């Protein structure tokens, strides 16, 4: 099976795991009995194909049965066949029974659905639905190399249909996802793949010529590269990340785009290990978070995150924000952002910081930057929800100024 098809099956099964797992429980004679993990995963893939996939039902069943044999589960091939064929016959009733549970109905873990409902009582269902959708492919045109309109024409000449964003000046949304190697000039650095919501953060930053800039949680480097594309005369951009493997991706992106930055592997919360005592005029703080705004791109978040993770993330966010602010020159600007939709990681963190820091003030929406449709003003900062009118990932932004007096 080609890699893209395999990837589609894997992503789809993970995306719909909580629904499919509940359906499987309804199909098994002993739902709580211990099962072979590989065989269980295979059954879930088969159910995904029957419930959400494009493969004809007869082919989905036969291919799953053959896969069971190929993986050494020949004795279970009959069971696999029976379960999938029963789902073919009784699927509507089985799904309806599974959907009596909220986790299965919304294909998210129960704790996450509860968090969405608590924090967004009028919007939580659309947030969950967006997490189950296929994500669009957004591009960022390299402003150093081409105008957005000119690159849009190049795409059209290559037979690739796209639409320019009305609010992110370098963003183009493809009508259909495409292999990056089919994009004109991708290897030469003319364009990158990046969601339009993420492209707003460097616009908030507003770095100008001669400034020293810190991207404190930089990997894989998209926002740092965008800042350099927007302002070639930045005096120095320090791209920091605690993970050496992820930091190598910053280097790769800089190289492809023909850009230069100081890439440092270190913990932003421990400046004594890396800071040279020279302050920054601009700091971008895209802090580690739950990723609840990008679940459609990373459906494994549903399986990997735990409710206890939220306080751990918030603790890190508070620490990194306090530390980074001390590295900011008076009169400078710090952008705090996350790809989360949860207030405990967003405005609550920023509001608590502002309440205890008399040298800080919250900034306004940048002049000249058109707000995206569906942007929500919070008590502090702004929130985009995933999907929605803007068609972007979920993202939060807050602009913090360091007072000069």
Buried (B, 14 or more C-beta within 10 A) or exposed (E): EEEEEEEBBBBBBBBBBBBBBBBBBBBBEEEEEEBEEEBBBBBBBBBBBBBBBEBEBEEBBEBBBEBBEEBEBEEBBEBBBEBBBEBEEEBEEBBEBBBEBBBBBBBBBBBBBBBBBEBBEEBBBBBBBBBBEEBBBBBBBBBBBBEBEEBBEBBEEEEBEBEBBEBBBBBBBBEEEBEEEEBBBBEEBBBBBBBBBBBBBBBBBBBEEEBBBBBBBBBBBBBBBBBBBBBEEBEBBBBBBBEEEBBBBBBEBBEBBBBEBEBBBBBBBEBEEEBEEEBBBBBBBBBBBBBBBBBBBBBBBBEEBEEEEBEEBBEBBBBBBEBBBEBBBEEBBBBBBBBBBBBBBBBBBBBBBBEEBEEBEBBEBBEEBBBBEBBEEBEBBBBBBBBBEBBBBBBBBBBBBBEEE
